[in-house]
Amino acid sequence: MAKLAGRFLKVLLDDSGGTARDVSADIESIDVPDEYGELDVTGFGEGAENSIPGLPSFPVEIQANFNPAATTGIYTVLKGSLGTYAGRTLTVQVGQNATPTTGDPEFEGEFWVQKMNISATPKGKVSLTASLRVYGSTAPAWGTV
């Protein structure tokens, strides 16, 4: 497979009303780790720590340009969901060096917005960093568009 370019990512995130908003233009980077917790199962008298994988956690991190546009800007979409334990669908479609289409990889799941930081410097741009955590009992998954 050829090396893929990030400019062909499509990121959709539900706003507080449950409407999917395309926030792709605001995204600088998105980190979707396929990560599992670790459970210690070391028994008394064992010579080393022993562990097994726990549940997946998928702690999604978003870096974006601050965009307060009504209904569609990433700040507006995230702010309405910040700190509310309610499911918001996150969809990340990965285009294979073109706009995502049927058969391309897609990550999707229900998340809640744990935190959102706004940062800026007087001579720089205003940036947004957000952390999303899994909501509900169904694990997010990779599939296809």
C-alpha positions in Angstrom: 0.0 0.0 0.0 1.2 3.5 -0.8 2.0 5.9 2.0 -1.2 7.8 2.8 -1.7 11.5 3.2 -3.5 13.0 6.1 -5.2 15.6 4.0 -7.6 12.8 2.9 -9.0 12.3 6.4 -12.7 13.1 6.9 -13.6 13.7 10.6 -17.3 13.8 11.5 -18.4 14.5 15.1 -21.9 14.8 16.5 -22.9 18.2 18.0 -24.9 18.4 21.2 -28.1 17.9 19.2 -26.9 14.7 17.6 -26.2 16.1 14.1 -23.0 14.9 12.5 -20.7 17.9 11.6 -17.8 17.7 9.3 -14.9 19.3 11.2 -12.2 18.0 8.9 -11.1 21.5 7.8 -10.3 22.5 11.5 -8.3 19.4 12.4 -4.5 19.7 12.6 -4.1 16.1 14.0 -6.1 13.3 15.5 -4.7 10.5 17.5 -6.8 7.3 17.6 -4.8 4.8 19.7 -5.9 1.2 19.8 -4.9 0.8 23.4 -5.7 -1.8 26.1 -5.6 -1.6 29.8 -3.3 -3.9 31.7 -4.5 -6.2 34.5 -2.0 -7.5 37.1 -2.5 -11.2 37.6 0.8 -11.8 39.5 0.4 -14.7 42.0 2.2 -15.0 45.3 5.6 -16.5 44.8 6.0 -15.7 41.1 9.4 -14.6 39.9 8.1 -11.6 37.8 5.0 -9.5 37.3 2.4 -11.2 35.2 -0.3 -9.3 33.3 -3.0 -9.8 30.8 -4.8 -7.3 28.5 -7.9 -5.6 29.9 -10.5 -3.7 28.0 -9.7 -1.3 25.1 -9.8 2.4 26.0 -9.4 4.3 22.7 -8.4 7.7 24.3 -8.8 10.0 21.2 -6.9 13.2 21.2 -7.6 16.1 18.7 -5.5 19.1 17.9 -7.3 21.7 15.9 -7.5 25.3 14.8 -9.9 27.2 17.0 -13.1 27.8 15.0 -16.1 29.2 16.8 -18.4 29.3 13.6 -22.0 28.7 14.5 -23.1 25.0 14.3 -20.1 23.8 12.2 -16.9 25.1 13.9 -15.0 22.5 16.0 -15.1 24.7 19.1 -18.9 25.0 18.8 -19.4 21.3 18.2 -17.2 20.3 21.1 -18.3 23.0 23.6 -21.9 21.8 23.5 -20.8 18.3 24.6 -18.0 19.2 27.0 -18.3 17.4 30.3 -21.7 15.9 29.5 -21.8 12.1 29.8 -23.8 11.6 26.6 -22.8 9.7 23.5 -21.5 11.6 20.5 -20.6 9.6 17.4 -17.0 10.2 16.1 -16.3 9.0 12.6 -12.8 9.1 11.1 -12.7 8.1 7.4 -9.3 7.5 5.9 -9.1 8.2 2.2 -6.5 6.3 0.2 -4.9 9.3 -1.3 -8.3 10.6 -2.5 -11.5 11.6 -0.8 -12.8 8.7 1.3 -15.1 6.3 -0.6 -16.8 2.9 -0.2 -14.3 0.3 1.0 -11.8 2.8 2.6 -10.9 2.3 6.3 -13.2 4.0 8.9 -13.0 4.3 12.7 -16.3 4.9 14.5 -17.6 4.9 18.0 -19.5 6.7 20.7 -17.5 9.2 22.8 -17.9 12.0 25.4 -15.7 15.1 25.5 -13.6 14.9 28.6 -11.6 18.1 28.2 -11.0 20.9 25.8 -8.1 23.4 26.1 -7.7 26.6 24.2 -4.2 28.0 23.8 -2.7 30.9 22.0 0.3 33.2 21.8 0.0 36.9 21.0 1.8 36.4 17.7 0.5 32.9 16.9 -2.8 31.2 16.1 -5.4 30.1 18.5 -5.4 26.3 19.0 -7.7 23.8 20.5 -6.9 20.5 22.1 -9.6 18.0 23.0 -9.7 14.6 24.7 -12.5 12.2 23.9 -13.3 9.1 25.9 -15.4 6.0 25.1 -19.1 6.3 26.0 -21.3 3.3 26.7 -20.6 -0.4 26.6 -19.9 -0.9 22.9 -16.2 -0.5 22.0 -15.4 1.7 19.0 -14.1 -0.2 16.0 -12.3 0.0 12.7 -14.4 -1.0 9.6 -14.9 0.4 6.2 -16.8 3.4 4.7 
